[in-house]
Amino acid sequence: MSRVNPPAMDTGMDDGLQLDVAIIGAGVSGLYAGWRLLVGDLAPEGTRPETVHIFELSERLGGRIESVFLPGISLAAEIGGMRYLQSHEIVNSLITKVFEQEVTPIDFPLGDDGNHYRYLRGQRFKANEWENAQADRRTYKTRYFLPDAVVGFTSDQLFNKIIYDVLMADPWFRERYPGKATFTAPYDYAFTLTAREWDDVKPNLTYHQSGPYDGLKVNDLGFWNLIKDQVGQEAYEFLSVAGGYYSNTINWNAAEAFPYLVGDFSNAEVKYQTLAGGYDQVGNVLAQRFLAQDPSGKRAHLWGQNGLRRIDPAPGGSPYKYILTVANAQSGKSWTVYAKAVVLAMPRRALELLEVDRFFATPEVSEQVRKNLDSVISEPSFKLLMGFESPWWHAEFNALAGESITDLPMRQCYYFGTDPSNSHSILLASYNDMRTTPFWSALMASPQRNLKRFKPRATRLASPESLAQVESLQAPAVMVQEAVHQLRELHGPENPVPDPYVSYFRNWTEDPYGGGYHAWQAGVSVREVMPFMRRPDPAERLHICGEAYSDQQGWVEGAFCEAEKMLQAHFGLAWPSWLDSHYYLGW
């Protein structure tokens, strides 16, 4: 099956354009909202908009989903979001029921831990050493000084233990959800709460442990606070590093962290999938289907390199509520759009750059919007891809997929795969977040720093001409050299790492993204903020949706769920015929 490529966006202008709905942002939530508005089933009282246009600031669509193809390699490499879970019902339903003729789901393999490395505090070992020791009734010790009760636990097992202990310490939970959290000595924990049940638990769970937090709601605690209180700071450092993601253990809302971790990161049974030809096809197909509703471009239109600058109220008597000022990148000029409703399908940082609170006429609403913008944390994230002439990780230690993890600034590498027609291969050489991103930021080009880009090297399959086309996308040479240095330290002298022939990097911390993903602040009433953001002022037709203010942050599913709830509650759309009627969309 051929790859679905993104449709061309119109980079021109149409001053005085009049619309029913203007959607700002061509990420997955904006594309989904536009498609559903034009093709979705209507509730009995619903009225379909006649004209829906999507405006995108950049030259590409998809937001933080981006699949790239390096010269000489036909495999897609993911520089942004890269996978989904079977529990992601909207994503799965779209792929298998609606877009089944366009895209093909495939497994996103995690590989075998016996072929992956952990390199922590200068100690190099295979990732399955813990499980091997447990099977032999031994205790595998790392260079972390952990409490005796948790020495020998993997990071996943320790996350599960902490969550289990907090749940079972609350009499309310034990009485309300008997058998929903279980423990099989000495390491196995299981959680069978549904998403709806977790939404009951999160605001109601009380923390019970002698100390400073006894009696507080878990929702009011930061996850760092809770981990440190449960197992100590040294164990917290172990979880932060060995778990692979600093973002999982920052001081975000502890109640929100619980289902997030047991549903994904610490769940040994979890299975991931992606799309053959690149995960970004989720957005590409949505865009194609959206535009297909009117090939003339009047009802459905996709504007590229046209960013929103401000929204003003339309004068009294106008059939339109808003006047949008849109900046066209190619001409350097601004133009005017009139709209009856506006959907801001954008992450937190993009909303802040717009000073979105100014768009609301009521001071009380503006103040609440400002407050709620701050209710989530923007999490810095950075990815660096490399292309190699052969998969050295196959030859040396037989890693076919999955990741190795270290406390070096590179944090993770992921063995993406080898072109089936040749030996050229892709490695995600660094996947890091939070505290390590400044390390790499100092190696990025800037007006104050004249760093030479990495010079791609021609191979028998990557011609100088093809490499010249991606020369502007190369990481600085010093960054590539540093990453290779860390790869060699992670894998050890017995696994020689050659130099790559090409690179590609993306700093998701840069504007307008502000981060790769988001997390709820401690103490936030998530069940109040989420519906508020979908329509901050009932008297206005200004809406906010996307992954940032969802309860599945960091996932395409979170963006889809927020868009779907907004469309049903405020645009008169009925439940999709292709979606399981029992699926729980969240607050």
N, C-alpha and C positions, 0 to 999 in steps of 0.2 A: 504493500500500500504506500502510495506516495505521500510525502509530507505536505501538510496544509500550511502554506505560507501566509504571512499577514497581508491583508489587502492594502493597497496604496491609500494614504491619507491625503486629503486636500490641504495644501499649505497656503492657499490663497485667502481671500476675504470676501465677505458679502455684507457690506455695511447696510444696517437697517433690517437685517434678517429678523423674521418674526417666527417664534416657536411656541409650541405648547410646553415642551420640556427641554431644558438645556442640561446636559450631564457634563460635569467638569471632571475629567480624568478618565483615560482609556486603559486603566488597569482592569483586573478581572471583575471587580464589583461594578464599575461603570459600564463595561461591555455587557455584563449579565443584565443589569437594570435596563439598558437600552433595548436589548433583544426581547426581554420579557414584556416590556411595555408595548411592543408592537405585535407580539405573537401570543402572549399569554392569555389564558382563559380569564374572562371577566366575571366578577361576582355580580349578582343581580343588579346591584346599584352602581356598578362600575361604568365608566365612560372611557373609551380608549382615546389616547392623544393622537392627533393627526400627524404632528411633526415632532420628532425626537432627534436631536443632534448631539453628538459627543465631541468635546473639545479636549485636546491633549497638548500639554506644554511642550513635550519632547518630540523627537523625530520618529519614535517607535511606540507601539502599543504593548500592553501586557504588564506594565508597572514593574513589580519586583519578581516577575516570572520572565526569565530570559534564557533561551537555549542558544548555544553558539556552536559553530562548526569550524574547527581549526583546519588550515590547509593540509591536505594529505590524509585527512581522517574523515570518514563518512558518518561516524557516530556523533550524536548530539551530546554536548557537555552542558551541564546546568550551572550557570553562574549566579542564578537566583534560586527561587523555590524549585524543588526538584522531585517531589513525590507526594503521594496521598495515601490515606488509610482506607481500608474497606468500610470502616465506620463512617466515613465521609459520604453521606447518602446523596447529597446533591451532586457532588463531583462524579460519584459512581454512576448515578442514574443518567446524567448527561452523557457520559462516555459510552455506557452500554445500551442505553435505550433511545437517546435522541440523536447523538452524533456517531452512532455505530458505523455508519458508512464512510465517515471521514477519518476517524482515528482508531488506533488499536492499542488497548491496554497491554502492558507487559509487566512482569515482575521487576521490582527494584531490589536487586539482591544485596544482602548484607554480608555475604561471604562467611567464612569459617574463622572463628576467633583463634583457632590453632595456627592460622597463617597471618595473624595481625599482631602488631606490637603495642606495648605500653612502655613508655619511657618517662618515668616519674622520679624526680629528684636524683637523676643520674643512674637510676636502676632500670635496666632494659630487660623485658621479659615478654613472653607470648601472652596474649589477652585471655587465654583459657587457663592460665596457671591457677587462678582461684578455684574454678570448677573442678580441675583435675585434683587439686588437693582435697577439696570437699568430698569428692567421690572416694578418695583413699582415706577419708577421716583424718586428714592432716589439716593444719592451719597454715595458709600461705601468708607470709608477712611481707609487707612493703616497708618503705622508709618513713612511713607516717606513724606517729606515736598515738595510736588509737586507744580508746577505752578497751579494757580486756574483753568486755561483752560483745564487741563488734569487730575484733581483729579477725581477719580472714573473710570478711564480707566483701563482695563486689560493691561497686558504687550503686548499681541498680538495686541490689538486695538491701543495702543500707537505706536508700531512699524509701523503699517499701516498708522497712521496719519502723522508721520514724513515723510515717503516715499511719501505719497500723496502730502503733502505740498511742498516738494522739487520738485517733478515732475511738479506740477501745477504752481510753481513760474517761470518756464522757458518758455518764449513765444514760443521757438522752439518746445518744447514738445507739448504744447497746440495746435499749428497749425498742427503739423505732425501727432499727435495721438489723435484726438478729441474723447471723449467718452471711451477711453481706461483705464482711472482712474476715478472712480466715488465715490461720497460721499453721504450717506443718513444720515442726522442728527439723533442723535448726535454722534453715535459711529461706524457706519457701512461704511467700505471702500471696494471697489472691484477693481481688476486689471485684465484686460483681454488681456494683451500683450502676444504674442507668444514668444517662445524662440528666434526666428529669429528677432523679433522686439526688444526684450531686447538687443540683440547684436548690434542693431543700436543705441539704447538709451545709453548704457553704456559708450562708448567713446565720445559721443556728448553732453550729458546732462551738462548744466552749472548751477552752484550754485548761487542763487540770494537771498541774505539776507544781510542787512546792517551789516557790521562787518568785521572781518579779512579775511573771505573766499569769500567775494562777488566777483563774476566774475571768480572764479576758476572752472575748470572742476571737476565734482563730482568724476571722476576716480582718481583725484590727491589728494582727501581727504581721511583720515582715517575715519572709521565709528564712532569711539569714538569722533573724532573732530566734525563730523557732528551732532551727537546726542547732544553733549554738547552745540553746538551753537544753536540748534533748541529748546531744552527744559531744558537745564541746567544740571549741574553735579549730582544733587540729583535725577533727573529723569533718568539719565544714570545709577546710582547705582540701581534704582528700576528695570530697564529693564535688567540689568546684572543678578540680583538675581531672580526676579520673572519669567523671561523667561526661567530659568532652565539651561542655557548654557552660561558660560562666553565666550566661543569661538565665540558666535554670536555677541558679542559686543566689542571684542578686536579691536585694531585700524587697522583693515584690510581694503582692498579696498572697499570704500563705494558704488561705482557703482556695484561691484560684489555682495555686500550684499543685494541690493534691490531685484532682482529676487529670490535670495536664500530664503529670508524671506517670501515674499508674495506667493511664490510657495509651501512653506512647513510649516514653523514654525508659521506664523501668519495667515494661511489660515484655517478658521474654517471648511471648506468643505473637507479638505484633508482626504484621506483614505489610510491606509497602508495595505500591505500584507506581508506574509512570506511563508515559506514552512513547511508543515507537516513533522515533524521529524528533523527539523533544517535547517536554512538558508544556512549553509555551504555546503549543497548539490548542490548549484549552481556550486561551484568549483569541487566538487566530480564528478558530471556528466560530466563536461567538461573534466576532467582528464580521466574518463573512455572512453569517446568517442574519445579522442585523442589517447589513447593507442590502442583502437580497430582498428585503421587504419593499424596496423601491429603487430599482436601478437608476432612475432619473436623479436620485439624490435629494429629492425635495422632502420626503417624509423621514428618511433615514440618511444621515450624513456623518462622516467621520473627519473632523478637522485636526490636522497635525501642525505642530509648531505654532499653535495658537493658545496662549495661556490667559486665563482669567486674571484681571487686574483689580476689578472692583464690581460691586453690585449696588445699585441705587434703586429706590422705589420709583416706579413709573408715575407720571402725573395723574391726578384724579381724572376719571372719565375714560382712561385708556383701558382697552380690553386686556392689556398685559400688566402684570404686577411688578415686573423688574426690568431694569435697563442694565445690561452687562457690558462692561468695557473689556474688550479682548485685545491683547497685544499680539501682533503678527511678527514672528521672528525674522522672516525673510525680508520684509519691507521696512521693519522698524517702526511701523505705524500701528495705531490703535483703531479699532472699529467697534460698532455698536450692535448689540443683539438684544431683542426684546423677547421676554419669556414669561409664561404664566406660572411656571414652576421651575425650580433649580435643584439639582441633585449634586452635592459635593462628594464625589467618590474618591476620597483623598486620605493619605496618612496624616498623622498628627502634625508633622513638621510642615507639610504643604499648607495645612489649614492655618498654622501659626504665621507663615510667611504672608498669607493673604490678610492676616488680622481679621479672621472671619467673624469675630464677635461684633465688629463694626457694622455688619450687614443686618443686624436686628435692631428694630426701632425702639423696643422697650428696654430701658436700662437694666431692669431686673433680669431679663432674659440674657442680655449681653454679658452681665456679670456671671450668670450661671454657665454660659457657654465657655467663658474664660476659665472658670474653675474646672469644668469637666474636660476641657482640653488637657489640663494638667493631671487628669486622673489616670493617665497611662504613661508609662516610661518608654521612650524611644530607645531601642537597643542597637548600639553600633555593631556593624557586621562587615566583614571583608572576605573576599574570595579571590584566589589566584590559581588559574589553570595553567598547566604545562603540557605540551605535546612532546612525546619521545618517539624515536625511531623504532623502538621495540619495548615490550612490557618487561622491564628489568625485574619488576616485582613478581612476575610469573617464574622467571628462570631462577631467581635466588631463593624465594621462600613461598612460592606457589599461592600468592594472594590473587584471587580471581575477582573479588569485589569487596566492598566494605571499607572500614576505616582503621587506621592506627592513630593513637592518641598520645599526646605528650604535654608536658608543662612548658615546653619551649613556646615562643611567641606564635609559631605556626599553628599550634593547638591540634589540628587534625589534618590528615591527608586521606583522600578517598580514591581508591583504585577503580576508576570509572570503567575502563574496558579497552579492548583492542578491536580495530577495524577488522571485520570478518574476511575482507579480501586481501589484507596485507598485515604487516606487523606493527604499523604505527598505532600509538596508544595515547590515552588521555589520563592524566593524573590531576585531581584537585589537590594541588600542592599545599595549600593553606586554606583552612576554613576556621576563622577566628571571630571572636565577638568580645564586646565589653572591654575589659581591661587591657587586652592585647592589641586592640586596633590602633592606639597611639604609636605603638612600635613601628607599624607599617606606614602610618601617616607621615612619619618623619622621613620616609624613603620615597615619597611621592613627589612628582614634579610640581613646581609652583613658580609664580613670577619671581620669587626671591631665590629660587634654587634651580640651577640649570643642569638637571640630571639627564644624562643620555639614556635614550630608550634601548631596551634589549634589541639586539640586531638578529632577526630571524635567520636561520641557517637553512639553505636549500638542501633537500634530500632527493632521493630518486623519485619520490612521489609528490613532494612539495616543491614546485618550481619557484624560481625567483619572482616570476610575475605574480603568482598566487600569494606569495609572502608579502610582496610590496603592497597588496591590497589591505593587509592587516597591520602594516607597520605602525600606523597611528594608534592602534589599540594595544600595543605592547607595553608591558610594565617597564619601569626604569630598570636599567641593567643591574644596578646595585641591589634592587629588590629581588630580582631573580637569583643573583649570586647568593644573597643572604638566605633565601628560601632553600636553595640547593644545599647550602652549608648545613642548614637545620635538618633537611631530609637525611643527609649523610649521618648526622649525629643520632637522629632517631633510629635509623635502621642498622647502624653499627658497621664496622669495617668489613664484616663478612658479607655484607650486602651492598656492593658498590653501586652508587647512584651516578649515572652519566649526566652530562649537560643536556638540557632540552634543546629542541630546535625552534620552538615557538612558545609564546606565552599569551595570556589574556587575563586581565584583572578587573574587578569591580569593587569600588568602595561604596557600599550602600549607605554609609553615614552621610555622604554628601547631599546637599540640597537638590531636589525638594523632598528626598525620602526621609532623611534624618535617622535612618536605621534600617536594618533588615526585617525587623519584626518589633512587636510591642508587648508590654506586660502591664497588668493593672497594679496601681499603687496600693499599698496596705491601707486599710481603713476606708476604702471607697465602697459605696453601696452600688455594686455592679448592676444589680437588678433595677436600679433607678436610673443610672447613667445611660445604659444601653438604649432603652426606649426614648429617653429624652433626646439623645443625639440624632435619632432618626427623624425627629421633627421638634426642634427646640421650642418653637412658639406655635401653638395651635392656630393662631391668627395668620401665620405666614405659610408660604409654600416653599420654604427652604429646608432641605433635608441633607443629612450627613450619613454616609454609610461606608463600609470598608472593613478590612481586617483589624484595624487599630482598636475600634470600640466594639469588638465582638468577644464572645467567650470561647473562641477557638483561634486565639491570636497566633500569628505565624503560619496560618494555613489558608489556602484558597477557600476551603469550606467555610471558614469564619467570615470571609468577605461575601460569599454567596448567601449565607444565612441572614446576615444583616440586610443585604439588598432585598432578599425575599420577604422578610418581615416588614420592611419599609413599603414595599410595593403592595402587599396585601392590606396593610393598615391604612395607607394614605393615598393609594392610587386605584383602589377598587379592584385589584386583581384577585382572582380565585386561586385556591390551592392548585398547583400544577398537576395535570393528569398523569404525568410521567413519574411523579414523586410519591413514595409510600406515604399514605395518609396518616400513618401512625408516627412518622418521623418527628422528633422533637427538635424544633428550631432554636430553643433557648428563650431567655427573657426578652 
